Amino acid sequence: MTVLIDAKLCAGCAACIDACPNDAITLNEDIVAVMNEDKCLDCGACIDECPARAMEMA
């Protein structure tokens, strides 16, 4: 399983970045969250914190 980010829903608030225990998420030049799958622990902490519901485990 992996965390997927829907770029159309992402508001660029960075709540997921603050929630990630492994610094696996950054914002790109469009101010949209991007997941570094090599660093992601698949813990779901970012999903719980996303107010836009732009993240899901798939």
mmCIF file of the N, C-alpha and C atoms, coordinates in Angstrom:
data_MODEL
# 
_entry.id   MODEL 
# 
loop_
_atom_site.group_PDB 
_atom_site.id 
_atom_site.type_symbol 
_atom_site.label_atom_id 
_atom_site.label_alt_id 
_atom_site.label_comp_id 
_atom_site.label_asym_id 
_atom_site.label_entity_id 
_atom_site.label_seq_id 
_atom_site.pdbx_PDB_ins_code 
_atom_site.Cartn_x 
_atom_site.Cartn_y 
_atom_site.Cartn_z 
_atom_site.occupancy 
_atom_site.B_iso_or_equiv 
_atom_site.pdbx_formal_charge 
_atom_site.auth_seq_id 
_atom_site.auth_comp_id 
_atom_site.auth_asym_id 
_atom_site.auth_atom_id 
_atom_site.pdbx_PDB_model_num 
ATOM 1   N N  . MET A 1 1  ? 0.844  -1.176 0.000  1.00 0.00 ? 1  MET A N  1 
ATOM 2   C CA . MET A 1 1  ? 0.000  0.000  0.000  1.00 0.00 ? 1  MET A CA 1 
ATOM 3   C C  . MET A 1 1  ? 0.888  1.237  0.000  1.00 0.00 ? 1  MET A C  1 
ATOM 4   N N  . THR A 1 2  ? 0.341  2.292  -0.539 1.00 0.00 ? 2  THR A N  1 
ATOM 5   C CA . THR A 1 2  ? 1.059  3.548  -0.577 1.00 0.00 ? 2  THR A CA 1 
ATOM 6   C C  . THR A 1 2  ? 0.082  4.711  -0.448 1.00 0.00 ? 2  THR A C  1 
ATOM 7   N N  . VAL A 1 3  ? 0.582  5.840  -0.044 1.00 0.00 ? 3  VAL A N  1 
ATOM 8   C CA . VAL A 1 3  ? -0.246 7.034  0.093  1.00 0.00 ? 3  VAL A CA 1 
ATOM 9   C C  . VAL A 1 3  ? -0.276 7.758  -1.248 1.00 0.00 ? 3  VAL A C  1 
ATOM 10  N N  . LEU A 1 4  ? -1.479 8.010  -1.733 1.00 0.00 ? 4  LEU A N  1 
ATOM 11  C CA . LEU A 1 4  ? -1.670 8.754  -2.971 1.00 0.00 ? 4  LEU A CA 1 
ATOM 12  C C  . LEU A 1 4  ? -2.194 10.139 -2.650 1.00 0.00 ? 4  LEU A C  1 
ATOM 13  N N  . ILE A 1 5  ? -1.731 11.129 -3.410 1.00 0.00 ? 5  ILE A N  1 
ATOM 14  C CA . ILE A 1 5  ? -2.150 12.512 -3.224 1.00 0.00 ? 5  ILE A CA 1 
ATOM 15  C C  . ILE A 1 5  ? -2.885 12.970 -4.468 1.00 0.00 ? 5  ILE A C  1 
ATOM 16  N N  . ASP A 1 6  ? -4.104 13.475 -4.287 1.00 0.00 ? 6  ASP A N  1 
ATOM 17  C CA . ASP A 1 6  ? -4.874 14.030 -5.395 1.00 0.00 ? 6  ASP A CA 1 
ATOM 18  C C  . ASP A 1 6  ? -4.510 15.503 -5.527 1.00 0.00 ? 6  ASP A C  1 
ATOM 19  N N  . ALA A 1 7  ? -3.716 15.822 -6.527 1.00 0.00 ? 7  ALA A N  1 
ATOM 20  C CA . ALA A 1 7  ? -3.222 17.189 -6.715 1.00 0.00 ? 7  ALA A CA 1 
ATOM 21  C C  . ALA A 1 7  ? -4.351 18.195 -6.917 1.00 0.00 ? 7  ALA A C  1 
ATOM 22  N N  . LYS A 1 8  ? -5.477 17.745 -7.460 1.00 0.00 ? 8  LYS A N  1 
ATOM 23  C CA . LYS A 1 8  ? -6.610 18.649 -7.686 1.00 0.00 ? 8  LYS A CA 1 
ATOM 24  C C  . LYS A 1 8  ? -7.271 19.064 -6.382 1.00 0.00 ? 8  LYS A C  1 
ATOM 25  N N  . LEU A 1 9  ? -7.175 18.214 -5.367 1.00 0.00 ? 9  LEU A N  1 
ATOM 26  C CA . LEU A 1 9  ? -7.792 18.515 -4.071 1.00 0.00 ? 9  LEU A CA 1 
ATOM 27  C C  . LEU A 1 9  ? -6.833 19.193 -3.092 1.00 0.00 ? 9  LEU A C  1 
ATOM 28  N N  . CYS A 1 10 ? -5.539 19.015 -3.293 1.00 0.00 ? 10 CYS A N  1 
ATOM 29  C CA . CYS A 1 10 ? -4.539 19.547 -2.362 1.00 0.00 ? 10 CYS A CA 1 
ATOM 30  C C  . CYS A 1 10 ? -4.595 21.073 -2.325 1.00 0.00 ? 10 CYS A C  1 
ATOM 31  N N  . ALA A 1 11 ? -4.716 21.603 -1.116 1.00 0.00 ? 11 ALA A N  1 
ATOM 32  C CA . ALA A 1 11 ? -4.776 23.055 -0.919 1.00 0.00 ? 11 ALA A CA 1 
ATOM 33  C C  . ALA A 1 11 ? -3.413 23.667 -0.612 1.00 0.00 ? 11 ALA A C  1 
ATOM 34  N N  . GLY A 1 12 ? -2.391 22.837 -0.486 1.00 0.00 ? 12 GLY A N  1 
ATOM 35  C CA . GLY A 1 12 ? -1.050 23.339 -0.207 1.00 0.00 ? 12 GLY A CA 1 
ATOM 36  C C  . GLY A 1 12 ? -0.872 23.874 1.203  1.00 0.00 ? 12 GLY A C  1 
ATOM 37  N N  . CYS A 1 13 ? -1.658 23.382 2.143  1.00 0.00 ? 13 CYS A N  1 
ATOM 38  C CA . CYS A 1 13 ? -1.636 23.898 3.509  1.00 0.00 ? 13 CYS A CA 1 
ATOM 39  C C  . CYS A 1 13 ? -0.447 23.398 4.324  1.00 0.00 ? 13 CYS A C  1 
ATOM 40  N N  . ALA A 1 14 ? 0.185  22.311 3.891  1.00 0.00 ? 14 ALA A N  1 
ATOM 41  C CA . ALA A 1 14 ? 1.358  21.709 4.534  1.00 0.00 ? 14 ALA A CA 1 
ATOM 42  C C  . ALA A 1 14 ? 1.052  20.973 5.837  1.00 0.00 ? 14 ALA A C  1 
ATOM 43  N N  . ALA A 1 15 ? -0.201 20.732 6.150  1.00 0.00 ? 15 ALA A N  1 
ATOM 44  C CA . ALA A 1 15 ? -0.541 19.964 7.351  1.00 0.00 ? 15 ALA A CA 1 
ATOM 45  C C  . ALA A 1 15 ? 0.051  18.557 7.273  1.00 0.00 ? 15 ALA A C  1 
ATOM 46  N N  . CYS A 1 16 ? 0.072  17.998 6.090  1.00 0.00 ? 16 CYS A N  1 
ATOM 47  C CA . CYS A 1 16 ? 0.633  16.651 5.911  1.00 0.00 ? 16 CYS A CA 1 
ATOM 48  C C  . CYS A 1 16 ? 2.141  16.638 6.151  1.00 0.00 ? 16 CYS A C  1 
ATOM 49  N N  . ILE A 1 17 ? 2.805  17.702 5.754  1.00 0.00 ? 17 ILE A N  1 
ATOM 50  C CA . ILE A 1 17 ? 4.252  17.798 5.952  1.00 0.00 ? 17 ILE A CA 1 
ATOM 51  C C  . ILE A 1 17 ? 4.569  17.811 7.440  1.00 0.00 ? 17 ILE A C  1 
ATOM 52  N N  . ASP A 1 18 ? 3.809  18.587 8.189  1.00 0.00 ? 18 ASP A N  1 
ATOM 53  C CA . ASP A 1 18 ? 4.012  18.654 9.637  1.00 0.00 ? 18 ASP A CA 1 
ATOM 54  C C  . ASP A 1 18 ? 3.707  17.317 10.316 1.00 0.00 ? 18 ASP A C  1 
ATOM 55  N N  . ALA A 1 19 ? 2.766  16.555 9.769  1.00 0.00 ? 19 ALA A N  1 
ATOM 56  C CA . ALA A 1 19 ? 2.352  15.290 10.372 1.00 0.00 ? 19 ALA A CA 1 
ATOM 57  C C  . ALA A 1 19 ? 3.279  14.131 10.035 1.00 0.00 ? 19 ALA A C  1 
ATOM 58  N N  . CYS A 1 20 ? 4.031  14.238 8.953  1.00 0.00 ? 20 CYS A N  1 
ATOM 59  C CA . CYS A 1 20 ? 4.857  13.119 8.497  1.00 0.00 ? 20 CYS A CA 1 
ATOM 60  C C  . CYS A 1 20 ? 6.070  12.918 9.406  1.00 0.00 ? 20 CYS A C  1 
ATOM 61  N N  . PRO A 1 21 ? 6.193  11.729 10.009 1.00 0.00 ? 21 PRO A N  1 
ATOM 62  C CA . PRO A 1 21 ? 7.315  11.477 10.919 1.00 0.00 ? 21 PRO A CA 1 
ATOM 63  C C  . PRO A 1 21 ? 8.641  11.205 10.197 1.00 0.00 ? 21 PRO A C  1 
ATOM 64  N N  . ASN A 1 22 ? 8.593  11.072 8.866  1.00 0.00 ? 22 ASN A N  1 
ATOM 65  C CA . ASN A 1 22 ? 9.803  10.708 8.135  1.00 0.00 ? 22 ASN A CA 1 
ATOM 66  C C  . ASN A 1 22 ? 10.183 11.713 7.045  1.00 0.00 ? 22 ASN A C  1 
ATOM 67  N N  . ASP A 1 23 ? 9.618  12.906 7.105  1.00 0.00 ? 23 ASP A N  1 
ATOM 68  C CA . ASP A 1 23 ? 9.919  13.961 6.124  1.00 0.00 ? 23 ASP A CA 1 
ATOM 69  C C  . ASP A 1 23 ? 9.799  13.464 4.685  1.00 0.00 ? 23 ASP A C  1 
ATOM 70  N N  . ALA A 1 24 ? 8.725  12.740 4.393  1.00 0.00 ? 24 ALA A N  1 
ATOM 71  C CA . ALA A 1 24 ? 8.535  12.153 3.067  1.00 0.00 ? 24 ALA A CA 1 
ATOM 72  C C  . ALA A 1 24 ? 7.710  13.037 2.132  1.00 0.00 ? 24 ALA A C  1 
ATOM 73  N N  . ILE A 1 25 ? 7.220  14.173 2.626  1.00 0.00 ? 25 ILE A N  1 
ATOM 74  C CA . ILE A 1 25 ? 6.338  15.014 1.816  1.00 0.00 ? 25 ILE A CA 1 
ATOM 75  C C  . ILE A 1 25 ? 6.938  16.404 1.674  1.00 0.00 ? 25 ILE A C  1 
ATOM 76  N N  . THR A 1 26 ? 6.859  16.921 0.460  1.00 0.00 ? 26 THR A N  1 
ATOM 77  C CA . THR A 1 26 ? 7.281  18.290 0.182  1.00 0.00 ? 26 THR A CA 1 
ATOM 78  C C  . THR A 1 26 ? 6.193  18.967 -0.645 1.00 0.00 ? 26 THR A C  1 
ATOM 79  N N  . LEU A 1 27 ? 6.319  20.276 -0.807 1.00 0.00 ? 27 LEU A N  1 
ATOM 80  C CA . LEU A 1 27 ? 5.426  21.006 -1.715 1.00 0.00 ? 27 LEU A CA 1 
ATOM 81  C C  . LEU A 1 27 ? 6.208  21.304 -2.988 1.00 0.00 ? 27 LEU A C  1 
ATOM 82  N N  . ASN A 1 28 ? 5.578  21.077 -4.139 1.00 0.00 ? 28 ASN A N  1 
ATOM 83  C CA . ASN A 1 28 ? 6.251  21.377 -5.395 1.00 0.00 ? 28 ASN A CA 1 
ATOM 84  C C  . ASN A 1 28 ? 6.061  22.852 -5.762 1.00 0.00 ? 28 ASN A C  1 
ATOM 85  N N  . GLU A 1 29 ? 6.513  23.241 -6.933 1.00 0.00 ? 29 GLU A N  1 
ATOM 86  C CA . GLU A 1 29 ? 6.457  24.642 -7.356 1.00 0.00 ? 29 GLU A CA 1 
ATOM 87  C C  . GLU A 1 29 ? 5.022  25.145 -7.527 1.00 0.00 ? 29 GLU A C  1 
ATOM 88  N N  . ASP A 1 30 ? 4.064  24.227 -7.657 1.00 0.00 ? 30 ASP A N  1 
ATOM 89  C CA . ASP A 1 30 ? 2.653  24.602 -7.758 1.00 0.00 ? 30 ASP A CA 1 
ATOM 90  C C  . ASP A 1 30 ? 1.967  24.624 -6.393 1.00 0.00 ? 30 ASP A C  1 
ATOM 91  N N  . ILE A 1 31 ? 2.737  24.497 -5.326 1.00 0.00 ? 31 ILE A N  1 
ATOM 92  C CA . ILE A 1 31 ? 2.240  24.457 -3.939 1.00 0.00 ? 31 ILE A CA 1 
ATOM 93  C C  . ILE A 1 31 ? 1.264  23.289 -3.759 1.00 0.00 ? 31 ILE A C  1 
ATOM 94  N N  . VAL A 1 32 ? 1.680  22.135 -4.245 1.00 0.00 ? 32 VAL A N  1 
ATOM 95  C CA . VAL A 1 32 ? 0.917  20.892 -4.121 1.00 0.00 ? 32 VAL A CA 1 
ATOM 96  C C  . VAL A 1 32 ? 1.821  19.865 -3.450 1.00 0.00 ? 32 VAL A C  1 
ATOM 97  N N  . ALA A 1 33 ? 1.266  19.101 -2.519 1.00 0.00 ? 33 ALA A N  1 
ATOM 98  C CA . ALA A 1 33 ? 2.033  18.085 -1.804 1.00 0.00 ? 33 ALA A CA 1 
ATOM 99  C C  . ALA A 1 33 ? 2.491  16.979 -2.751 1.00 0.00 ? 33 ALA A C  1 
ATOM 100 N N  . VAL A 1 34 ? 3.746  16.557 -2.559 1.00 0.00 ? 34 VAL A N  1 
ATOM 101 C CA . VAL A 1 34 ? 4.342  15.476 -3.340 1.00 0.00 ? 34 VAL A CA 1 
ATOM 102 C C  . VAL A 1 34 ? 4.964  14.488 -2.362 1.00 0.00 ? 34 VAL A C  1 
ATOM 103 N N  . MET A 1 35 ? 4.681  13.205 -2.572 1.00 0.00 ? 35 MET A N  1 
ATOM 104 C CA . MET A 1 35 ? 5.175  12.148 -1.696 1.00 0.00 ? 35 MET A CA 1 
ATOM 105 C C  . MET A 1 35 ? 6.463  11.548 -2.247 1.00 0.00 ? 35 MET A C  1 
ATOM 106 N N  . ASN A 1 36 ? 7.464  11.414 -1.394 1.00 0.00 ? 36 ASN A N  1 
ATOM 107 C CA . ASN A 1 36 ? 8.682  10.678 -1.736 1.00 0.00 ? 36 ASN A CA 1 
ATOM 108 C C  . ASN A 1 36 ? 8.442  9.244  -1.259 1.00 0.00 ? 36 ASN A C  1 
ATOM 109 N N  . GLU A 1 37 ? 8.077  8.374  -2.174 1.00 0.00 ? 37 GLU A N  1 
ATOM 110 C CA . GLU A 1 37 ? 7.693  7.012  -1.819 1.00 0.00 ? 37 GLU A CA 1 
ATOM 111 C C  . GLU A 1 37 ? 8.830  6.218  -1.181 1.00 0.00 ? 37 GLU A C  1 
ATOM 112 N N  . ASP A 1 38 ? 10.064 6.598  -1.459 1.00 0.00 ? 38 ASP A N  1 
ATOM 113 C CA . ASP A 1 38 ? 11.195 5.907  -0.849 1.00 0.00 ? 38 ASP A CA 1 
ATOM 114 C C  . ASP A 1 38 ? 11.303 6.203  0.645  1.00 0.00 ? 38 ASP A C  1 
ATOM 115 N N  . LYS A 1 39 ? 10.806 7.353  1.069  1.00 0.00 ? 39 LYS A N  1 
ATOM 116 C CA . LYS A 1 39 ? 10.845 7.731  2.481  1.00 0.00 ? 39 LYS A CA 1 
ATOM 117 C C  . LYS A 1 39 ? 9.558  7.407  3.236  1.00 0.00 ? 39 LYS A C  1 
ATOM 118 N N  . CYS A 1 40 ? 8.470  7.248  2.496  1.00 0.00 ? 40 CYS A N  1 
ATOM 119 C CA . CYS A 1 40 ? 7.144  7.044  3.116  1.00 0.00 ? 40 CYS A CA 1 
ATOM 120 C C  . CYS A 1 40 ? 7.101  5.734  3.902  1.00 0.00 ? 40 CYS A C  1 
ATOM 121 N N  . LEU A 1 41 ? 6.599  5.828  5.132  1.00 0.00 ? 41 LEU A N  1 
ATOM 122 C CA . LEU A 1 41 ? 6.458  4.662  6.004  1.00 0.00 ? 41 LEU A CA 1 
ATOM 123 C C  . LEU A 1 41 ? 5.074  4.029  5.903  1.00 0.00 ? 41 LEU A C  1 
ATOM 124 N N  . ASP A 1 42 ? 4.191  4.610  5.102  1.00 0.00 ? 42 ASP A N  1 
ATOM 125 C CA . ASP A 1 42 ? 2.805  4.144  4.959  1.00 0.00 ? 42 ASP A CA 1 
ATOM 126 C C  . ASP A 1 42 ? 2.072  4.107  6.296  1.00 0.00 ? 42 ASP A C  1 
ATOM 127 N N  . CYS A 1 43 ? 2.366  5.072  7.153  1.00 0.00 ? 43 CYS A N  1 
ATOM 128 C CA . CYS A 1 43 ? 1.751  5.094  8.486  1.00 0.00 ? 43 CYS A CA 1 
ATOM 129 C C  . CYS A 1 43 ? 0.372  5.750  8.477  1.00 0.00 ? 43 CYS A C  1 
ATOM 130 N N  . GLY A 1 44 ? 0.099  6.603  7.480  1.00 0.00 ? 44 GLY A N  1 
ATOM 131 C CA . GLY A 1 44 ? -1.202 7.245  7.375  1.00 0.00 ? 44 GLY A CA 1 
ATOM 132 C C  . GLY A 1 44 ? -1.362 8.510  8.192  1.00 0.00 ? 44 GLY A C  1 
ATOM 133 N N  . ALA A 1 45 ? -0.324 8.943  8.872  1.00 0.00 ? 45 ALA A N  1 
ATOM 134 C CA . ALA A 1 45 ? -0.432 10.160 9.693  1.00 0.00 ? 45 ALA A CA 1 
ATOM 135 C C  . ALA A 1 45 ? -0.827 11.370 8.844  1.00 0.00 ? 45 ALA A C  1 
ATOM 136 N N  . CYS A 1 46 ? -0.311 11.448 7.649  1.00 0.00 ? 46 CYS A N  1 
ATOM 137 C CA . CYS A 1 46 ? -0.622 12.573 6.761  1.00 0.00 ? 46 CYS A CA 1 
ATOM 138 C C  . CYS A 1 46 ? -2.086 12.552 6.338  1.00 0.00 ? 46 CYS A C  1 
ATOM 139 N N  . ILE A 1 47 ? -2.623 11.371 6.103  1.00 0.00 ? 47 ILE A N  1 
ATOM 140 C CA . ILE A 1 47 ? -4.010 11.232 5.677  1.00 0.00 ? 47 ILE A CA 1 
ATOM 141 C C  . ILE A 1 47 ? -4.944 11.788 6.742  1.00 0.00 ? 47 ILE A C  1 
ATOM 142 N N  . ASP A 1 48 ? -4.666 11.452 7.985  1.00 0.00 ? 48 ASP A N  1 
ATOM 143 C CA . ASP A 1 48 ? -5.506 11.903 9.096  1.00 0.00 ? 48 ASP A CA 1 
ATOM 144 C C  . ASP A 1 48 ? -5.498 13.417 9.255  1.00 0.00 ? 48 ASP A C  1 
ATOM 145 N N  . GLU A 1 49 ? -4.411 14.068 8.872  1.00 0.00 ? 49 GLU A N  1 
ATOM 146 C CA . GLU A 1 49 ? -4.273 15.515 9.071  1.00 0.00 ? 49 GLU A CA 1 
ATOM 147 C C  . GLU A 1 49 ? -4.713 16.358 7.884  1.00 0.00 ? 49 GLU A C  1 
ATOM 148 N N  . CYS A 1 50 ? -4.950 15.767 6.743  1.00 0.00 ? 50 CYS A N  1 
ATOM 149 C CA . CYS A 1 50 ? -5.285 16.529 5.532  1.00 0.00 ? 50 CYS A CA 1 
ATOM 150 C C  . CYS A 1 50 ? -6.714 17.055 5.596  1.00 0.00 ? 50 CYS A C  1 
ATOM 151 N N  . PRO A 1 51 ? -6.881 18.385 5.748  1.00 0.00 ? 51 PRO A N  1 
ATOM 152 C CA . PRO A 1 51 ? -8.234 18.939 5.835  1.00 0.00 ? 51 PRO A CA 1 
ATOM 153 C C  . PRO A 1 51 ? -8.976 18.918 4.501  1.00 0.00 ? 51 PRO A C  1 
ATOM 154 N N  . ALA A 1 52 ? -8.242 18.810 3.398  1.00 0.00 ? 52 ALA A N  1 
ATOM 155 C CA . ALA A 1 52 ? -8.859 18.785 2.063  1.00 0.00 ? 52 ALA A CA 1 
ATOM 156 C C  . ALA A 1 52 ? -9.228 17.365 1.615  1.00 0.00 ? 52 ALA A C  1 
ATOM 157 N N  . ARG A 1 53 ? -8.871 16.385 2.422  1.00 0.00 ? 53 ARG A N  1 
ATOM 158 C CA . ARG A 1 53 ? -9.102 14.977 2.085  1.00 0.00 ? 53 ARG A CA 1 
ATOM 159 C C  . ARG A 1 53 ? -8.477 14.618 0.724  1.00 0.00 ? 53 ARG A C  1 
ATOM 160 N N  . ALA A 1 54 ? -7.264 15.147 0.504  1.00 0.00 ? 54 ALA A N  1 
ATOM 161 C CA . ALA A 1 54 ? -6.584 14.935 -0.764 1.00 0.00 ? 54 ALA A CA 1 
ATOM 162 C C  . ALA A 1 54 ? -5.675 13.709 -0.761 1.00 0.00 ? 54 ALA A C  1 
ATOM 163 N N  . MET A 1 55 ? -5.642 12.990 0.359  1.00 0.00 ? 55 MET A N  1 
ATOM 164 C CA . MET A 1 55 ? -4.749 11.839 0.467  1.00 0.00 ? 55 MET A CA 1 
ATOM 165 C C  . MET A 1 55 ? -5.537 10.591 0.803  1.00 0.00 ? 55 MET A C  1 
ATOM 166 N N  . GLU A 1 56 ? -5.055 9.460  0.267  1.00 0.00 ? 56 GLU A N  1 
ATOM 167 C CA . GLU A 1 56 ? -5.677 8.172  0.572  1.00 0.00 ? 56 GLU A CA 1 
ATOM 168 C C  . GLU A 1 56 ? -4.643 7.066  0.478  1.00 0.00 ? 56 GLU A C  1 
ATOM 169 N N  . MET A 1 57 ? -4.902 5.981  1.166  1.00 0.00 ? 57 MET A N  1 
ATOM 170 C CA . MET A 1 57 ? -4.046 4.806  1.113  1.00 0.00 ? 57 MET A CA 1 
ATOM 171 C C  . MET A 1 57 ? -4.590 3.903  0.013  1.00 0.00 ? 57 MET A C  1 
ATOM 172 N N  . ALA A 1 58 ? -3.720 3.528  -0.907 1.00 0.00 ? 58 ALA A N  1 
ATOM 173 C CA . ALA A 1 58 ? -4.178 2.662  -2.015 1.00 0.00 ? 58 ALA A CA 1 
ATOM 174 C C  . ALA A 1 58 ? -3.160 1.564  -2.264 1.00 0.00 ? 58 ALA A C  1 
# 
